[in-house]
Amino acid sequence: MALDGFVISNIVYELNQTILNAKISKIAQPENDELLFTCKGSNGQFRLAMSASASLPFLYLTDQNKPSPMTAPNFCMVLRKHIANGRIIKIYQPHMERIIHFDIEHLDEMGDLCQKTLIVELMGKHSNIIFCNSDGKIIDSIKHISSMMSSLREVLPGRDYCIPATQDDRLNPLEVTEEAFMDMVMKKPTSIAKALYSSFTGLSPLLASEICHRSSIDGDTNRTSFLREKNRLIFPALNSHSFRITKQRISIPSHRFWRNIMLPKMCIQESGRNPLI
């Protein structure tokens, strides 16, 4: 299962059902690129684990606690200073990207109500966890990216946050019309599956192949050998996935994916009740 935009949408949906409006009672950083929040709300207590690992980024709810270093890393200390005992007021995904935003409300040193945003980018080797103020300026991040490391975007304290410009020419599958879909797909002299995942934000090669399968089309077949009428069979399958997202009728079992596939790979043994089951 690929961690694409549609799976992220499912994760966001589940997080909104469990930890929205919950209070962040504990913040830990067990690994250099990993955070563990303990959240308490009307639905009970949950632990939210997230990682910006280049090889295995993740974000999931778990019952498992992890030991933390005696001295907290700098990023963890910054988060504790600003959002310890804060309340998660909004969880959302921008434009079907592999990014999750957590808007957190808290009191500052003067007792005034403030808002910060924790941004979790689950984008393979470009994964990061970025902490911003209400104006969109970066306060700190779990990974600092200088201009020497990337010519596209700096991720440093004091810089303005911007979404990685990796898919500027791609369409949002939740908003695309059939006409725009046909124009985009018909222009690419590649296989049908590749034309799909290279045209739309949030589609992985695995999901593109599934859409072709549901359309009774071989995804490896070159697009130029298809008639326009046959290409029209693909749009309803794509639209069906998008409909489930917009209507919150999501069928991708993301929590079981993380628990049964990803966690064993990380040698973490889940114990007790999984709060998402």
PyRosetta script that sets phi, psi and omega in degrees:
from pyrosetta import init, pose_from_sequence

init()
pose = pose_from_sequence("MALDGFVISNIVYELNQTILNAKISKIAQPENDELLFTCKGSNGQFRLAMSASASLPFLYLTDQNKPSPMTAPNFCMVLRKHIANGRIIKIYQPHMERIIHFDIEHLDEMGDLCQKTLIVELMGKHSNIIFCNSDGKIIDSIKHISSMMSSLREVLPGRDYCIPATQDDRLNPLEVTEEAFMDMVMKKPTSIAKALYSSFTGLSPLLASEICHRSSIDGDTNRTSFLREKNRLIFPALNSHSFRITKQRISIPSHRFWRNIMLPKMCIQESGRNPLI")
pose.set_psi(1, 123.9)
pose.set_omega(1, 179.5)
pose.set_phi(2, -83.9)
pose.set_psi(2, 143.5)
pose.set_omega(2, 177.7)
pose.set_phi(3, -86.8)
pose.set_psi(3, 75.1)
pose.set_omega(3, -177.0)
pose.set_phi(4, -100.8)
pose.set_psi(4, -173.3)
pose.set_omega(4, -176.2)
pose.set_phi(5, -63.2)
pose.set_psi(5, -31.6)
pose.set_omega(5, -179.6)
pose.set_phi(6, -72.8)
pose.set_psi(6, -38.4)
pose.set_omega(6, 176.0)
pose.set_phi(7, -67.0)
pose.set_psi(7, -39.9)
pose.set_omega(7, 176.7)
pose.set_phi(8, -60.0)
pose.set_psi(8, -39.6)
pose.set_omega(8, 177.6)
pose.set_phi(9, -59.6)
pose.set_psi(9, -39.9)
pose.set_omega(9, 177.8)
pose.set_phi(10, -65.8)
pose.set_psi(10, -42.6)
pose.set_omega(10, 178.3)
pose.set_phi(11, -61.0)
pose.set_psi(11, -44.6)
pose.set_omega(11, 179.4)
pose.set_phi(12, -61.1)
pose.set_psi(12, -41.9)
pose.set_omega(12, 178.6)
pose.set_phi(13, -59.6)
pose.set_psi(13, -46.1)
pose.set_omega(13, -179.1)
pose.set_phi(14, -67.2)
pose.set_psi(14, -38.2)
pose.set_omega(14, 177.9)
pose.set_phi(15, -63.6)
pose.set_psi(15, -37.9)
pose.set_omega(15, 177.7)
pose.set_phi(16, -66.0)
pose.set_psi(16, -26.5)
pose.set_omega(16, 178.3)
pose.set_phi(17, -82.6)
pose.set_psi(17, -13.5)
pose.set_omega(17, -172.0)
pose.set_phi(18, -119.4)
pose.set_psi(18, -51.4)
pose.set_omega(18, -171.1)
pose.set_phi(19, -112.5)
pose.set_psi(19, 3.7)
pose.set_omega(19, 175.6)
pose.set_phi(20, -63.0)
pose.set_psi(20, 132.9)
pose.set_omega(20, -177.3)
pose.set_phi(21, 71.3)
pose.set_psi(21, 10.1)
pose.set_omega(21, 176.7)
pose.set_phi(22, -80.7)
pose.set_psi(22, 156.0)
pose.set_omega(22, 179.1)
pose.set_phi(23, -94.5)
pose.set_psi(23, 135.5)
pose.set_omega(23, 178.0)
pose.set_phi(24, -84.6)
pose.set_psi(24, 103.4)
pose.set_omega(24, -174.5)
pose.set_phi(25, -91.4)
pose.set_psi(25, -20.9)
pose.set_omega(25, -178.4)
pose.set_phi(26, -150.8)
pose.set_psi(26, 139.3)
pose.set_omega(26, 177.5)
pose.set_phi(27, -127.9)
pose.set_psi(27, 124.8)
pose.set_omega(27, 179.8)
pose.set_phi(28, -133.0)
pose.set_psi(28, 156.1)
pose.set_omega(28, 176.6)
pose.set_phi(29, -129.3)
pose.set_psi(29, 83.2)
pose.set_omega(29, -175.7)
pose.set_phi(30, -67.3)
pose.set_psi(30, -27.3)
pose.set_omega(30, 177.7)
pose.set_phi(31, -129.6)
pose.set_psi(31, 167.7)
pose.set_omega(31, -177.6)
pose.set_phi(32, -59.5)
pose.set_psi(32, -33.6)
pose.set_omega(32, -176.0)
pose.set_phi(33, -117.4)
pose.set_psi(33, 23.2)
pose.set_omega(33, -173.9)
pose.set_phi(34, -132.5)
pose.set_psi(34, 140.9)
pose.set_omega(34, 175.7)
pose.set_phi(35, -123.2)
pose.set_psi(35, 153.0)
pose.set_omega(35, 176.6)
pose.set_phi(36, -138.1)
pose.set_psi(36, 112.5)
pose.set_omega(36, 178.8)
pose.set_phi(37, -101.0)
pose.set_psi(37, 140.2)
pose.set_omega(37, 167.9)
pose.set_phi(38, -104.8)
pose.set_psi(38, 120.1)
pose.set_omega(38, -175.3)
pose.set_phi(39, -117.0)
pose.set_psi(39, 135.0)
pose.set_omega(39, 178.7)
pose.set_phi(40, -123.3)
pose.set_psi(40, 128.4)
pose.set_omega(40, -179.5)
pose.set_phi(41, -150.7)
pose.set_psi(41, -165.9)
pose.set_omega(41, -178.1)
pose.set_phi(42, -66.5)
pose.set_psi(42, -21.9)
pose.set_omega(42, 179.2)
pose.set_phi(43, -89.2)
pose.set_psi(43, -1.1)
pose.set_omega(43, -178.7)
pose.set_phi(44, 114.9)
pose.set_psi(44, -164.4)
pose.set_omega(44, -179.6)
pose.set_phi(45, -103.0)
pose.set_psi(45, 136.1)
pose.set_omega(45, 179.8)
pose.set_phi(46, -135.1)
pose.set_psi(46, 149.2)
pose.set_omega(46, 170.9)
pose.set_phi(47, -107.8)
pose.set_psi(47, 127.9)
pose.set_omega(47, 179.9)
pose.set_phi(48, -108.4)
pose.set_psi(48, 113.4)
pose.set_omega(48, 178.8)
pose.set_phi(49, -102.0)
pose.set_psi(49, 138.9)
pose.set_omega(49, 178.6)
pose.set_phi(50, -146.4)
pose.set_psi(50, 147.3)
pose.set_omega(50, -178.8)
pose.set_phi(51, -142.4)
pose.set_psi(51, 142.6)
pose.set_omega(51, 174.8)
pose.set_phi(52, -107.2)
pose.set_psi(52, 29.9)
pose.set_omega(52, 178.9)
pose.set_phi(53, -60.7)
pose.set_psi(53, 137.2)
pose.set_omega(53, -179.7)
pose.set_phi(54, -67.4)
pose.set_psi(54, -29.7)
pose.set_omega(54, -177.0)
pose.set_phi(55, -95.4)
pose.set_psi(55, -27.6)
pose.set_omega(55, -177.0)
pose.set_phi(56, -148.4)
pose.set_psi(56, 72.0)
pose.set_omega(56, 175.5)
pose.set_phi(57, -71.8)
pose.set_psi(57, 148.3)
pose.set_omega(57, 179.9)
pose.set_phi(58, -157.4)
pose.set_psi(58, 164.9)
pose.set_omega(58, 170.6)
pose.set_phi(59, -155.4)
pose.set_psi(59, 121.4)
pose.set_omega(59, -178.2)
pose.set_phi(60, -159.4)
pose.set_psi(60, 164.1)
pose.set_omega(60, 173.4)
pose.set_phi(61, -93.0)
pose.set_psi(61, 141.5)
pose.set_omega(61, -176.3)
pose.set_phi(62, -148.1)
pose.set_psi(62, 159.4)
pose.set_omega(62, 170.8)
pose.set_phi(63, -91.7)
pose.set_psi(63, -14.0)
pose.set_omega(63, -172.5)
pose.set_phi(64, -80.6)
pose.set_psi(64, 129.0)
pose.set_omega(64, 173.3)
pose.set_phi(65, -95.8)
pose.set_psi(65, 155.7)
pose.set_omega(65, 178.5)
pose.set_phi(66, -129.0)
pose.set_psi(66, 142.8)
pose.set_omega(66, 178.1)
pose.set_phi(67, -67.8)
pose.set_psi(67, 144.3)
pose.set_omega(67, -179.8)
pose.set_phi(68, -114.1)
pose.set_psi(68, 156.2)
pose.set_omega(68, 178.1)
pose.set_phi(69, -63.6)
pose.set_psi(69, 153.8)
pose.set_omega(69, -179.2)
pose.set_phi(70, -60.4)
pose.set_psi(70, -39.8)
pose.set_omega(70, 177.6)
pose.set_phi(71, -105.1)
pose.set_psi(71, 118.7)
pose.set_omega(71, -177.5)
pose.set_phi(72, -69.4)
pose.set_psi(72, 140.3)
pose.set_omega(72, 175.5)
pose.set_phi(73, -62.6)
pose.set_psi(73, 163.8)
pose.set_omega(73, -175.9)
pose.set_phi(74, -58.6)
pose.set_psi(74, -42.8)
pose.set_omega(74, -177.1)
pose.set_phi(75, -63.5)
pose.set_psi(75, -40.4)
pose.set_omega(75, 177.9)
pose.set_phi(76, -63.2)
pose.set_psi(76, -40.6)
pose.set_omega(76, 179.6)
pose.set_phi(77, -64.6)
pose.set_psi(77, -38.0)
pose.set_omega(77, 177.7)
pose.set_phi(78, -63.6)
pose.set_psi(78, -44.5)
pose.set_omega(78, 179.4)
pose.set_phi(79, -63.8)
pose.set_psi(79, -42.4)
pose.set_omega(79, 178.7)
pose.set_phi(80, -62.0)
pose.set_psi(80, -39.2)
pose.set_omega(80, -179.7)
pose.set_phi(81, -62.6)
pose.set_psi(81, -40.2)
pose.set_omega(81, -172.2)
pose.set_phi(82, -93.9)
pose.set_psi(82, -42.9)
pose.set_omega(82, -168.1)
pose.set_phi(83, -121.8)
pose.set_psi(83, 6.8)
pose.set_omega(83, 172.9)
pose.set_phi(84, -59.6)
pose.set_psi(84, 130.5)
pose.set_omega(84, -175.7)
pose.set_phi(85, 70.1)
pose.set_psi(85, 12.0)
pose.set_omega(85, 174.5)
pose.set_phi(86, -76.2)
pose.set_psi(86, 168.6)
pose.set_omega(86, -177.5)
pose.set_phi(87, -119.0)
pose.set_psi(87, 131.8)
pose.set_omega(87, 179.2)
pose.set_phi(88, -79.0)
pose.set_psi(88, 111.5)
pose.set_omega(88, -174.0)
pose.set_phi(89, -103.3)
pose.set_psi(89, -14.8)
pose.set_omega(89, -179.9)
pose.set_phi(90, -157.4)
pose.set_psi(90, 137.2)
pose.set_omega(90, 176.3)
pose.set_phi(91, -131.9)
pose.set_psi(91, 122.8)
pose.set_omega(91, -176.4)
pose.set_phi(92, -153.7)
pose.set_psi(92, 165.1)
pose.set_omega(92, -179.2)
pose.set_phi(93, -119.9)
pose.set_psi(93, 121.5)
pose.set_omega(93, -179.4)
pose.set_phi(94, -81.8)
pose.set_psi(94, 122.1)
pose.set_omega(94, 168.5)
pose.set_phi(95, 54.7)
pose.set_psi(95, 36.3)
pose.set_omega(95, 177.8)
pose.set_phi(96, 61.6)
pose.set_psi(96, 20.3)
pose.set_omega(96, 176.4)
pose.set_phi(97, -76.5)
pose.set_psi(97, 167.1)
pose.set_omega(97, 177.6)
pose.set_phi(98, -85.6)
pose.set_psi(98, 54.1)
pose.set_omega(98, -174.5)
pose.set_phi(99, -137.3)
pose.set_psi(99, 138.9)
pose.set_omega(99, 176.5)
pose.set_phi(100, -123.9)
pose.set_psi(100, 128.6)
pose.set_omega(100, 177.8)
pose.set_phi(101, -103.7)
pose.set_psi(101, 133.6)
pose.set_omega(101, 173.0)
pose.set_phi(102, -116.8)
pose.set_psi(102, 110.5)
pose.set_omega(102, 173.5)
pose.set_phi(103, -86.6)
pose.set_psi(103, 126.6)
pose.set_omega(103, -172.5)
pose.set_phi(104, -124.9)
pose.set_psi(104, 127.7)
pose.set_omega(104, 179.7)
pose.set_phi(105, -99.2)
pose.set_psi(105, 135.1)
pose.set_omega(105, -177.2)
pose.set_phi(106, -154.0)
pose.set_psi(106, 171.8)
pose.set_omega(106, 176.2)
pose.set_phi(107, -101.1)
pose.set_psi(107, 134.8)
pose.set_omega(107, 177.8)
pose.set_phi(108, -84.4)
pose.set_psi(108, -171.1)
pose.set_omega(108, -176.9)
pose.set_phi(109, -62.7)
pose.set_psi(109, -25.7)
pose.set_omega(109, -179.5)
pose.set_phi(110, -90.7)
pose.set_psi(110, -1.5)
pose.set_omega(110, -179.3)
pose.set_phi(111, 85.7)
pose.set_psi(111, 10.0)
pose.set_omega(111, 178.7)
pose.set_phi(112, -86.5)
pose.set_psi(112, 147.0)
pose.set_omega(112, -179.6)
pose.set_phi(113, -75.5)
pose.set_psi(113, 126.4)
pose.set_omega(113, -179.1)
pose.set_phi(114, -129.2)
pose.set_psi(114, 169.2)
pose.set_omega(114, 178.8)
pose.set_phi(115, -136.0)
pose.set_psi(115, 135.1)
pose.set_omega(115, 176.0)
pose.set_phi(116, -126.7)
pose.set_psi(116, 164.5)
pose.set_omega(116, 179.6)
pose.set_phi(117, -129.5)
pose.set_psi(117, 127.5)
pose.set_omega(117, 172.8)
pose.set_phi(118, -102.5)
pose.set_psi(118, 123.0)
pose.set_omega(118, -175.1)
pose.set_phi(119, -113.1)
pose.set_psi(119, 120.6)
pose.set_omega(119, -179.8)
pose.set_phi(120, -108.0)
pose.set_psi(120, 113.3)
pose.set_omega(120, 179.7)
pose.set_phi(121, -102.2)
pose.set_psi(121, 111.7)
pose.set_omega(121, -177.9)
pose.set_phi(122, -103.0)
pose.set_psi(122, 75.5)
pose.set_omega(122, -168.7)
pose.set_phi(123, -128.5)
pose.set_psi(123, 50.6)
pose.set_omega(123, 176.3)
pose.set_phi(124, 62.0)
pose.set_psi(124, -130.7)
pose.set_omega(124, -178.0)
pose.set_phi(125, -67.8)
pose.set_psi(125, -14.7)
pose.set_omega(125, 178.1)
pose.set_phi(126, -95.7)
pose.set_psi(126, 10.5)
pose.set_omega(126, -178.1)
pose.set_phi(127, -62.6)
pose.set_psi(127, 147.8)
pose.set_omega(127, -179.9)
pose.set_phi(128, -161.0)
pose.set_psi(128, 161.5)
pose.set_omega(128, 172.1)
pose.set_phi(129, -125.3)
pose.set_psi(129, 118.3)
pose.set_omega(129, -169.3)
pose.set_phi(130, -122.3)
pose.set_psi(130, 136.0)
pose.set_omega(130, -177.4)
pose.set_phi(131, -112.9)
pose.set_psi(131, 121.4)
pose.set_omega(131, -174.0)
pose.set_phi(132, -125.2)
pose.set_psi(132, 157.5)
pose.set_omega(132, 173.9)
pose.set_phi(133, -87.8)
pose.set_psi(133, -176.4)
pose.set_omega(133, -174.9)
pose.set_phi(134, -69.1)
pose.set_psi(134, -16.3)
pose.set_omega(134, 178.6)
pose.set_phi(135, -91.6)
pose.set_psi(135, 1.6)
pose.set_omega(135, 179.2)
pose.set_phi(136, 84.4)
pose.set_psi(136, 11.5)
pose.set_omega(136, 176.4)
pose.set_phi(137, -89.3)
pose.set_psi(137, 141.5)
pose.set_omega(137, -177.8)
pose.set_phi(138, -75.3)
pose.set_psi(138, 125.0)
pose.set_omega(138, 173.5)
pose.set_phi(139, -85.4)
pose.set_psi(139, -46.1)
pose.set_omega(139, 177.0)
pose.set_phi(140, -166.8)
pose.set_psi(140, 170.1)
pose.set_omega(140, 177.5)
pose.set_phi(141, -148.0)
pose.set_psi(141, 158.4)
pose.set_omega(141, -178.9)
pose.set_phi(142, -73.0)
pose.set_psi(142, -23.7)
pose.set_omega(142, 173.4)
pose.set_phi(143, -128.5)
pose.set_psi(143, 128.5)
pose.set_omega(143, 175.7)
pose.set_phi(144, -93.6)
pose.set_psi(144, 126.7)
pose.set_omega(144, -179.1)
pose.set_phi(145, -116.3)
pose.set_psi(145, 112.1)
pose.set_omega(145, -179.8)
pose.set_phi(146, -92.3)
pose.set_psi(146, 173.5)
pose.set_omega(146, 178.4)
pose.set_phi(147, -66.0)
pose.set_psi(147, -22.5)
pose.set_omega(147, 176.6)
pose.set_phi(148, -72.3)
pose.set_psi(148, -26.3)
pose.set_omega(148, -178.9)
pose.set_phi(149, -91.2)
pose.set_psi(149, -31.6)
pose.set_omega(149, -180.0)
pose.set_phi(150, -146.3)
pose.set_psi(150, 129.3)
pose.set_omega(150, 178.2)
pose.set_phi(151, -86.7)
pose.set_psi(151, -8.7)
pose.set_omega(151, -176.5)
pose.set_phi(152, -90.1)
pose.set_psi(152, -36.2)
pose.set_omega(152, -173.6)
pose.set_phi(153, -157.9)
pose.set_psi(153, 132.0)
pose.set_omega(153, 172.6)
pose.set_phi(154, -95.7)
pose.set_psi(154, 137.8)
pose.set_omega(154, 174.3)
pose.set_phi(155, -121.2)
pose.set_psi(155, 89.8)
pose.set_omega(155, -176.4)
pose.set_phi(156, -140.1)
pose.set_psi(156, 151.5)
pose.set_omega(156, 176.8)
pose.set_phi(157, -55.0)
pose.set_psi(157, 134.1)
pose.set_omega(157, 179.6)
pose.set_phi(158, 93.9)
pose.set_psi(158, -15.5)
pose.set_omega(158, 178.4)
pose.set_phi(159, -82.3)
pose.set_psi(159, 154.0)
pose.set_omega(159, 174.2)
pose.set_phi(160, -74.9)
pose.set_psi(160, 137.1)
pose.set_omega(160, 178.0)
pose.set_phi(161, -80.6)
pose.set_psi(161, 139.2)
pose.set_omega(161, 172.8)
pose.set_phi(162, -141.6)
pose.set_psi(162, 149.5)
pose.set_omega(162, 178.0)
pose.set_phi(163, -67.1)
pose.set_psi(163, 137.7)
pose.set_omega(163, 178.1)
pose.set_phi(164, -53.7)
pose.set_psi(164, 130.9)
pose.set_omega(164, -177.2)
pose.set_phi(165, -84.9)
pose.set_psi(165, 64.6)
pose.set_omega(165, -178.3)
pose.set_phi(166, -101.5)
pose.set_psi(166, -18.5)
pose.set_omega(166, -173.7)
pose.set_phi(167, -137.9)
pose.set_psi(167, 42.8)
pose.set_omega(167, -176.0)
pose.set_phi(168, -62.2)
pose.set_psi(168, -31.5)
pose.set_omega(168, -175.0)
pose.set_phi(169, -94.2)
pose.set_psi(169, 6.2)
pose.set_omega(169, -178.2)
pose.set_phi(170, -95.1)
pose.set_psi(170, 151.9)
pose.set_omega(170, -178.4)
pose.set_phi(171, -93.2)
pose.set_psi(171, 154.0)
pose.set_omega(171, 174.8)
pose.set_phi(172, -82.8)
pose.set_psi(172, 118.3)
pose.set_omega(172, -177.2)
pose.set_phi(173, -66.0)
pose.set_psi(173, -16.8)
pose.set_omega(173, 178.7)
pose.set_phi(174, -79.4)
pose.set_psi(174, -16.0)
pose.set_omega(174, -174.5)
pose.set_phi(175, -118.8)
pose.set_psi(175, -9.2)
pose.set_omega(175, -172.4)
pose.set_phi(176, -70.0)
pose.set_psi(176, 141.8)
pose.set_omega(176, 173.6)
pose.set_phi(177, -92.5)
pose.set_psi(177, 165.1)
pose.set_omega(177, 179.7)
pose.set_phi(178, -63.5)
pose.set_psi(178, -36.0)
pose.set_omega(178, 179.6)
pose.set_phi(179, -65.2)
pose.set_psi(179, -45.3)
pose.set_omega(179, 178.5)
pose.set_phi(180, -65.9)
pose.set_psi(180, -36.3)
pose.set_omega(180, 177.5)
pose.set_phi(181, -61.2)
pose.set_psi(181, -47.5)
pose.set_omega(181, -178.4)
pose.set_phi(182, -65.2)
pose.set_psi(182, -41.3)
pose.set_omega(182, -179.8)
pose.set_phi(183, -64.6)
pose.set_psi(183, -39.5)
pose.set_omega(183, -177.6)
pose.set_phi(184, -70.5)
pose.set_psi(184, -48.0)
pose.set_omega(184, -176.2)
pose.set_phi(185, -70.1)
pose.set_psi(185, -40.1)
pose.set_omega(185, -175.8)
pose.set_phi(186, -67.0)
pose.set_psi(186, -20.3)
pose.set_omega(186, -176.8)
pose.set_phi(187, -79.0)
pose.set_psi(187, -16.8)
pose.set_omega(187, -170.1)
pose.set_phi(188, -99.8)
pose.set_psi(188, 119.0)
pose.set_omega(188, -179.9)
pose.set_phi(189, -83.4)
pose.set_psi(189, 55.2)
pose.set_omega(189, -179.6)
pose.set_phi(190, -127.9)
pose.set_psi(190, -174.4)
pose.set_omega(190, 175.8)
pose.set_phi(191, -66.1)
pose.set_psi(191, 158.4)
pose.set_omega(191, -179.5)
pose.set_phi(192, -59.7)
pose.set_psi(192, -46.2)
pose.set_omega(192, -178.2)
pose.set_phi(193, -61.4)
pose.set_psi(193, -44.2)
pose.set_omega(193, -179.8)
pose.set_phi(194, -67.1)
pose.set_psi(194, -37.0)
pose.set_omega(194, 177.3)
pose.set_phi(195, -61.4)
pose.set_psi(195, -33.5)
pose.set_omega(195, 179.5)
pose.set_phi(196, -70.8)
pose.set_psi(196, -55.7)
pose.set_omega(196, -173.5)
pose.set_phi(197, -74.1)
pose.set_psi(197, -15.2)
pose.set_omega(197, 175.2)
pose.set_phi(198, -91.9)
pose.set_psi(198, -3.7)
pose.set_omega(198, -177.8)
pose.set_phi(199, -106.1)
pose.set_psi(199, -22.7)
pose.set_omega(199, -171.8)
pose.set_phi(200, -127.2)
pose.set_psi(200, 139.7)
pose.set_omega(200, 176.1)
pose.set_phi(201, -69.6)
pose.set_psi(201, 137.2)
pose.set_omega(201, 174.1)
pose.set_phi(202, 91.2)
pose.set_psi(202, -3.7)
pose.set_omega(202, 179.9)
pose.set_phi(203, -98.5)
pose.set_psi(203, 125.0)
pose.set_omega(203, 174.3)
pose.set_phi(204, -93.3)
pose.set_psi(204, 164.2)
pose.set_omega(204, 175.0)
pose.set_phi(205, -56.4)
pose.set_psi(205, -35.6)
pose.set_omega(205, 178.9)
pose.set_phi(206, -64.2)
pose.set_psi(206, -45.3)
pose.set_omega(206, -179.8)
pose.set_phi(207, -69.2)
pose.set_psi(207, -36.0)
pose.set_omega(207, 177.1)
pose.set_phi(208, -62.3)
pose.set_psi(208, -40.4)
pose.set_omega(208, 177.7)
pose.set_phi(209, -65.9)
pose.set_psi(209, -36.6)
pose.set_omega(209, 178.3)
pose.set_phi(210, -65.6)
pose.set_psi(210, -40.2)
pose.set_omega(210, 178.6)
pose.set_phi(211, -63.4)
pose.set_psi(211, -41.3)
pose.set_omega(211, 177.5)
pose.set_phi(212, -64.1)
pose.set_psi(212, -40.4)
pose.set_omega(212, 178.9)
pose.set_phi(213, -61.5)
pose.set_psi(213, -43.6)
pose.set_omega(213, -180.0)
pose.set_phi(214, -69.1)
pose.set_psi(214, -17.7)
pose.set_omega(214, 177.3)
pose.set_phi(215, -94.2)
pose.set_psi(215, 4.0)
pose.set_omega(215, -177.6)
pose.set_phi(216, 58.5)
pose.set_psi(216, 41.5)
pose.set_omega(216, -179.5)
pose.set_phi(217, -127.8)
pose.set_psi(217, 139.8)
pose.set_omega(217, 175.4)
pose.set_phi(218, -75.6)
pose.set_psi(218, 114.5)
pose.set_omega(218, -176.1)
pose.set_phi(219, -66.4)
pose.set_psi(219, -20.1)
pose.set_omega(219, -179.0)
pose.set_phi(220, -84.8)
pose.set_psi(220, -8.7)
pose.set_omega(220, -180.0)
pose.set_phi(221, -70.7)
pose.set_psi(221, 139.1)
pose.set_omega(221, -179.9)
pose.set_phi(222, -66.5)
pose.set_psi(222, 139.0)
pose.set_omega(222, -176.4)
pose.set_phi(223, -61.6)
pose.set_psi(223, -32.5)
pose.set_omega(223, -175.7)
pose.set_phi(224, -66.5)
pose.set_psi(224, -18.3)
pose.set_omega(224, 179.7)
pose.set_phi(225, -87.7)
pose.set_psi(225, 1.0)
pose.set_omega(225, -179.0)
pose.set_phi(226, -99.2)
pose.set_psi(226, 145.2)
pose.set_omega(226, 170.5)
pose.set_phi(227, -79.2)
pose.set_psi(227, 154.1)
pose.set_omega(227, 179.8)
pose.set_phi(228, -59.1)
pose.set_psi(228, -35.5)
pose.set_omega(228, -179.1)
pose.set_phi(229, -65.2)
pose.set_psi(229, -35.9)
pose.set_omega(229, -179.6)
pose.set_phi(230, -73.1)
pose.set_psi(230, -34.0)
pose.set_omega(230, 176.5)
pose.set_phi(231, -61.1)
pose.set_psi(231, -28.6)
pose.set_omega(231, -178.7)
pose.set_phi(232, -67.7)
pose.set_psi(232, -13.5)
pose.set_omega(232, 178.0)
pose.set_phi(233, -70.6)
pose.set_psi(233, -22.5)
pose.set_omega(233, -174.6)
pose.set_phi(234, -77.4)
pose.set_psi(234, -35.7)
pose.set_omega(234, -173.5)
pose.set_phi(235, -58.9)
pose.set_psi(235, -43.4)
pose.set_omega(235, 178.4)
pose.set_phi(236, -59.2)
pose.set_psi(236, -35.1)
pose.set_omega(236, 179.3)
pose.set_phi(237, -68.4)
pose.set_psi(237, -42.4)
pose.set_omega(237, 175.8)
pose.set_phi(238, -63.6)
pose.set_psi(238, -42.9)
pose.set_omega(238, -178.8)
pose.set_phi(239, -65.3)
pose.set_psi(239, -31.4)
pose.set_omega(239, 178.0)
pose.set_phi(240, -64.4)
pose.set_psi(240, -42.9)
pose.set_omega(240, 176.9)
pose.set_phi(241, -64.4)
pose.set_psi(241, -42.9)
pose.set_omega(241, -179.1)
pose.set_phi(242, -65.5)
pose.set_psi(242, -36.5)
pose.set_omega(242, 179.4)
pose.set_phi(243, -62.1)
pose.set_psi(243, -40.3)
pose.set_omega(243, 178.9)
pose.set_phi(244, -63.3)
pose.set_psi(244, -34.4)
pose.set_omega(244, 179.5)
pose.set_phi(245, -69.9)
pose.set_psi(245, -50.3)
pose.set_omega(245, -174.9)
pose.set_phi(246, -68.6)
pose.set_psi(246, -29.8)
pose.set_omega(246, -179.8)
pose.set_phi(247, -97.7)
pose.set_psi(247, 5.8)
pose.set_omega(247, 179.7)
pose.set_phi(248, 59.6)
pose.set_psi(248, 34.9)
pose.set_omega(248, 174.5)
pose.set_phi(249, -109.8)
pose.set_psi(249, 69.0)
pose.set_omega(249, -170.1)
pose.set_phi(250, -95.2)
pose.set_psi(250, 131.7)
pose.set_omega(250, -174.9)
pose.set_phi(251, -107.5)
pose.set_psi(251, -2.3)
pose.set_omega(251, -179.1)
pose.set_phi(252, -78.1)
pose.set_psi(252, 118.7)
pose.set_omega(252, -175.4)
pose.set_phi(253, -80.9)
pose.set_psi(253, 72.9)
pose.set_omega(253, -172.2)
pose.set_phi(254, -63.1)
pose.set_psi(254, -40.0)
pose.set_omega(254, -177.2)
pose.set_phi(255, -67.4)
pose.set_psi(255, -37.0)
pose.set_omega(255, 176.9)
pose.set_phi(256, -70.6)
pose.set_psi(256, -33.0)
pose.set_omega(256, 176.4)
pose.set_phi(257, -59.4)
pose.set_psi(257, -49.0)
pose.set_omega(257, -179.0)
pose.set_phi(258, -67.5)
pose.set_psi(258, -40.8)
pose.set_omega(258, -175.1)
pose.set_phi(259, -71.8)
pose.set_psi(259, -43.0)
pose.set_omega(259, -171.0)
pose.set_phi(260, -92.5)
pose.set_psi(260, -20.6)
pose.set_omega(260, -176.0)
pose.set_phi(261, -114.1)
pose.set_psi(261, -54.2)
pose.set_omega(261, -174.0)
pose.set_phi(262, -74.6)
pose.set_psi(262, -42.9)
pose.set_omega(262, -176.5)
pose.set_phi(263, -63.9)
pose.set_psi(263, -42.9)
pose.set_omega(263, 176.0)
pose.set_phi(264, -59.5)
pose.set_psi(264, -34.7)
pose.set_omega(264, 177.9)
pose.set_phi(265, -63.0)
pose.set_psi(265, -31.4)
pose.set_omega(265, -178.6)
pose.set_phi(266, -89.6)
pose.set_psi(266, 2.9)
pose.set_omega(266, 178.4)
pose.set_phi(267, 61.4)
pose.set_psi(267, 36.1)
pose.set_omega(267, 175.5)
pose.set_phi(268, -104.7)
pose.set_psi(268, 125.7)
pose.set_omega(268, 179.5)
pose.set_phi(269, -96.1)
pose.set_psi(269, 114.8)
pose.set_omega(269, 177.1)
pose.set_phi(270, -72.8)
pose.set_psi(270, 139.7)
pose.set_omega(270, 179.3)
pose.set_phi(271, -131.5)
pose.set_psi(271, 147.7)
pose.set_omega(271, 176.8)
pose.set_phi(272, 76.4)
pose.set_psi(272, -156.9)
pose.set_omega(272, -173.6)
pose.set_phi(273, -83.6)
pose.set_psi(273, 131.7)
pose.set_omega(273, 172.2)
pose.set_phi(274, -84.3)
pose.set_psi(274, 119.6)
pose.set_omega(274, -173.8)
pose.set_phi(275, -66.0)
pose.set_psi(275, -12.3)
pose.set_omega(275, -178.3)
pose.set_phi(276, -95.8)
pose.set_psi(276, -3.9)
pose.set_omega(276, -178.3)
pose.set_phi(277, -99.4)
pose.dump_pdb("model.pdb")
